[in-house]
Amino acid sequence: MGVRDDQKLATREKVLLAARDLFNDIGYEETTI
């Protein structure tokens, strides 16, 4: 994998973590992306 692929994976993980935090904080129904 190249640097670009590594960056894409890192960004994806950050987004997923942020989304999970939102779900936990305010619930699925209140979260929009």
PyMOL Python script that loads the backbone (N, CA, C, O; Angstrom):
from pymol import cmd

cmd.read_pdbstr("""\
ATOM      1  N   MET A   1       0.842  -1.197   0.000  1.00  0.00           N
ATOM      2  CA  MET A   1       0.000   0.000   0.000  1.00  0.00           C
ATOM      3  C   MET A   1       0.879   1.249   0.000  1.00  0.00           C
ATOM      4  O   MET A   1       1.966   1.267   0.578  1.00  0.00           O
ATOM      5  N   GLY A   2       0.390   2.270  -0.650  1.00  0.00           N
ATOM      6  CA  GLY A   2       1.129   3.520  -0.713  1.00  0.00           C
ATOM      7  C   GLY A   2       0.717   4.472   0.391  1.00  0.00           C
ATOM      8  O   GLY A   2      -0.150   4.179   1.214  1.00  0.00           O
ATOM      9  N   VAL A   3       1.365   5.612   0.378  1.00  0.00           N
ATOM     10  CA  VAL A   3       1.081   6.632   1.388  1.00  0.00           C
ATOM     11  C   VAL A   3      -0.372   7.083   1.303  1.00  0.00           C
ATOM     12  O   VAL A   3      -1.027   7.287   2.325  1.00  0.00           O
ATOM     13  N   ARG A   4      -0.869   7.235   0.080  1.00  0.00           N
ATOM     14  CA  ARG A   4      -2.254   7.691  -0.107  1.00  0.00           C
ATOM     15  C   ARG A   4      -3.240   6.712   0.523  1.00  0.00           C
ATOM     16  O   ARG A   4      -4.203   7.124   1.170  1.00  0.00           O
ATOM     17  N   ASP A   5      -3.000   5.428   0.336  1.00  0.00           N
ATOM     18  CA  ASP A   5      -3.882   4.424   0.937  1.00  0.00           C
ATOM     19  C   ASP A   5      -3.835   4.493   2.455  1.00  0.00           C
ATOM     20  O   ASP A   5      -4.859   4.356   3.123  1.00  0.00           O
ATOM     21  N   ASP A   6      -2.641   4.707   2.994  1.00  0.00           N
ATOM     22  CA  ASP A   6      -2.511   4.835   4.447  1.00  0.00           C
ATOM     23  C   ASP A   6      -3.302   6.040   4.951  1.00  0.00           C
ATOM     24  O   ASP A   6      -3.973   5.962   5.981  1.00  0.00           O
ATOM     25  N   GLN A   7      -3.221   7.155   4.219  1.00  0.00           N
ATOM     26  CA  GLN A   7      -3.949   8.358   4.617  1.00  0.00           C
ATOM     27  C   GLN A   7      -5.451   8.125   4.561  1.00  0.00           C
ATOM     28  O   GLN A   7      -6.186   8.564   5.446  1.00  0.00           O
ATOM     29  N   LYS A   8      -5.909   7.432   3.518  1.00  0.00           N
ATOM     30  CA  LYS A   8      -7.340   7.153   3.396  1.00  0.00           C
ATOM     31  C   LYS A   8      -7.822   6.299   4.561  1.00  0.00           C
ATOM     32  O   LYS A   8      -8.893   6.547   5.115  1.00  0.00           O
ATOM     33  N   LEU A   9      -7.040   5.299   4.930  1.00  0.00           N
ATOM     34  CA  LEU A   9      -7.423   4.443   6.053  1.00  0.00           C
ATOM     35  C   LEU A   9      -7.459   5.233   7.357  1.00  0.00           C
ATOM     36  O   LEU A   9      -8.376   5.069   8.161  1.00  0.00           O
ATOM     37  N   ALA A  10      -6.460   6.091   7.565  1.00  0.00           N
ATOM     38  CA  ALA A  10      -6.406   6.885   8.789  1.00  0.00           C
ATOM     39  C   ALA A  10      -7.604   7.824   8.866  1.00  0.00           C
ATOM     40  O   ALA A  10      -8.213   7.974   9.926  1.00  0.00           O
ATOM     41  N   THR A  11      -7.939   8.454   7.749  1.00  0.00           N
ATOM     42  CA  THR A  11      -9.086   9.358   7.719  1.00  0.00           C
ATOM     43  C   THR A  11     -10.367   8.597   8.000  1.00  0.00           C
ATOM     44  O   THR A  11     -11.217   9.060   8.760  1.00  0.00           O
ATOM     45  N   ARG A  12     -10.504   7.430   7.388  1.00  0.00           N
ATOM     46  CA  ARG A  12     -11.703   6.609   7.596  1.00  0.00           C
ATOM     47  C   ARG A  12     -11.855   6.247   9.070  1.00  0.00           C
ATOM     48  O   ARG A  12     -12.954   6.305   9.622  1.00  0.00           O
ATOM     49  N   GLU A  13     -10.749   5.876   9.697  1.00  0.00           N
ATOM     50  CA  GLU A  13     -10.820   5.509  11.116  1.00  0.00           C
ATOM     51  C   GLU A  13     -11.230   6.698  11.975  1.00  0.00           C
ATOM     52  O   GLU A  13     -12.016   6.548  12.910  1.00  0.00           O
ATOM     53  N   LYS A  14     -10.694   7.891  11.659  1.00  0.00           N
ATOM     54  CA  LYS A  14     -11.059   9.084  12.417  1.00  0.00           C
ATOM     55  C   LYS A  14     -12.546   9.375  12.281  1.00  0.00           C
ATOM     56  O   LYS A  14     -13.216   9.703  13.260  1.00  0.00           O
ATOM     57  N   VAL A  15     -13.062   9.250  11.046  1.00  0.00           N
ATOM     58  CA  VAL A  15     -14.484   9.510  10.805  1.00  0.00           C
ATOM     59  C   VAL A  15     -15.343   8.509  11.568  1.00  0.00           C
ATOM     60  O   VAL A  15     -16.337   8.884  12.189  1.00  0.00           O
ATOM     61  N   LEU A  16     -14.960   7.239  11.520  1.00  0.00           N
ATOM     62  CA  LEU A  16     -15.737   6.216  12.219  1.00  0.00           C
ATOM     63  C   LEU A  16     -15.723   6.438  13.726  1.00  0.00           C
ATOM     64  O   LEU A  16     -16.742   6.265  14.394  1.00  0.00           O
ATOM     65  N   LEU A  17     -14.567   6.820  14.258  1.00  0.00           N
ATOM     66  CA  LEU A  17     -14.487   7.084  15.693  1.00  0.00           C
ATOM     67  C   LEU A  17     -15.350   8.281  16.077  1.00  0.00           C
ATOM     68  O   LEU A  17     -16.044   8.249  17.093  1.00  0.00           O
ATOM     69  N   ALA A  18     -15.308   9.334  15.267  1.00  0.00           N
ATOM     70  CA  ALA A  18     -16.115  10.518  15.551  1.00  0.00           C
ATOM     71  C   ALA A  18     -17.599  10.176  15.486  1.00  0.00           C
ATOM     72  O   ALA A  18     -18.377  10.619  16.331  1.00  0.00           O
ATOM     73  N   ALA A  19     -17.990   9.395  14.492  1.00  0.00           N
ATOM     74  CA  ALA A  19     -19.392   9.005  14.359  1.00  0.00           C
ATOM     75  C   ALA A  19     -19.830   8.165  15.549  1.00  0.00           C
ATOM     76  O   ALA A  19     -20.925   8.354  16.080  1.00  0.00           O
ATOM     77  N   ARG A  20     -18.984   7.248  15.963  1.00  0.00           N
ATOM     78  CA  ARG A  20     -19.324   6.397  17.105  1.00  0.00           C
ATOM     79  C   ARG A  20     -19.487   7.241  18.366  1.00  0.00           C
ATOM     80  O   ARG A  20     -20.395   7.002  19.161  1.00  0.00           O
ATOM     81  N   ASP A  21     -18.612   8.225  18.550  1.00  0.00           N
ATOM     82  CA  ASP A  21     -18.732   9.109  19.707  1.00  0.00           C
ATOM     83  C   ASP A  21     -20.056   9.866  19.678  1.00  0.00           C
ATOM     84  O   ASP A  21     -20.719  10.005  20.706  1.00  0.00           O
ATOM     85  N   LEU A  22     -20.440  10.358  18.493  1.00  0.00           N
ATOM     86  CA  LEU A  22     -21.716  11.069  18.378  1.00  0.00           C
ATOM     87  C   LEU A  22     -22.884  10.156  18.703  1.00  0.00           C
ATOM     88  O   LEU A  22     -23.793  10.541  19.438  1.00  0.00           O
ATOM     89  N   PHE A  23     -22.863   8.952  18.159  1.00  0.00           N
ATOM     90  CA  PHE A  23     -23.940   8.000  18.442  1.00  0.00           C
ATOM     91  C   PHE A  23     -24.058   7.776  19.938  1.00  0.00           C
ATOM     92  O   PHE A  23     -25.160   7.752  20.486  1.00  0.00           O
ATOM     93  N   ASN A  24     -22.925   7.613  20.592  1.00  0.00           N
ATOM     94  CA  ASN A  24     -22.931   7.363  22.031  1.00  0.00           C
ATOM     95  C   ASN A  24     -23.421   8.576  22.810  1.00  0.00           C
ATOM     96  O   ASN A  24     -24.121   8.430  23.812  1.00  0.00           O
ATOM     97  N   ASP A  25     -23.056   9.774  22.353  1.00  0.00           N
ATOM     98  CA  ASP A  25     -23.413  10.991  23.079  1.00  0.00           C
ATOM     99  C   ASP A  25     -24.866  11.391  22.880  1.00  0.00           C
ATOM    100  O   ASP A  25     -25.559  11.703  23.849  1.00  0.00           O
ATOM    101  N   ILE A  26     -25.341  11.387  21.629  1.00  0.00           N
ATOM    102  CA  ILE A  26     -26.681  11.921  21.376  1.00  0.00           C
ATOM    103  C   ILE A  26     -27.637  10.917  20.762  1.00  0.00           C
ATOM    104  O   ILE A  26     -28.809  11.228  20.550  1.00  0.00           O
ATOM    105  N   GLY A  27     -27.158   9.726  20.475  1.00  0.00           N
ATOM    106  CA  GLY A  27     -28.032   8.690  19.954  1.00  0.00           C
ATOM    107  C   GLY A  27     -28.133   8.695  18.439  1.00  0.00           C
ATOM    108  O   GLY A  27     -27.898   9.712  17.786  1.00  0.00           O
ATOM    109  N   TYR A  28     -28.479   7.565  17.906  1.00  0.00           N
ATOM    110  CA  TYR A  28     -28.522   7.378  16.461  1.00  0.00           C
ATOM    111  C   TYR A  28     -29.545   8.290  15.795  1.00  0.00           C
ATOM    112  O   TYR A  28     -29.266   8.878  14.750  1.00  0.00           O
ATOM    113  N   GLU A  29     -30.718   8.410  16.387  1.00  0.00           N
ATOM    114  CA  GLU A  29     -31.802   9.183  15.772  1.00  0.00           C
ATOM    115  C   GLU A  29     -31.444  10.657  15.613  1.00  0.00           C
ATOM    116  O   GLU A  29     -31.900  11.308  14.673  1.00  0.00           O
ATOM    117  N   GLU A  30     -30.634  11.187  16.523  1.00  0.00           N
ATOM    118  CA  GLU A  30     -30.295  12.611  16.501  1.00  0.00           C
ATOM    119  C   GLU A  30     -29.058  12.908  15.665  1.00  0.00           C
ATOM    120  O   GLU A  30     -28.742  14.073  15.421  1.00  0.00           O
ATOM    121  N   THR A  31     -28.364  11.883  15.231  1.00  0.00           N
ATOM    122  CA  THR A  31     -27.112  12.070  14.500  1.00  0.00           C
ATOM    123  C   THR A  31     -27.361  12.059  13.002  1.00  0.00           C
ATOM    124  O   THR A  31     -27.937  11.111  12.467  1.00  0.00           O
ATOM    125  N   THR A  32     -26.923  13.121  12.322  1.00  0.00           N
ATOM    126  CA  THR A  32     -26.974  13.150  10.862  1.00  0.00           C
ATOM    127  C   THR A  32     -25.571  13.380  10.337  1.00  0.00           C
ATOM    128  O   THR A  32     -24.769  14.082  10.953  1.00  0.00           O
ATOM    129  N   ILE A  33     -25.290  12.788   9.208  1.00  0.00           N
ATOM    130  CA  ILE A  33     -23.948  12.916   8.625  1.00  0.00           C
ATOM    131  C   ILE A  33     -24.066  13.672   7.319  1.00  0.00           C
ATOM    132  O   ILE A  33     -23.061  13.902   6.645  1.00  0.00           O
TER     133      ILE A  33
END
""", "prot")
cmd.dss("prot")
cmd.show_as("cartoon", "prot")
cmd.util.cbc("prot")
cmd.orient("prot")
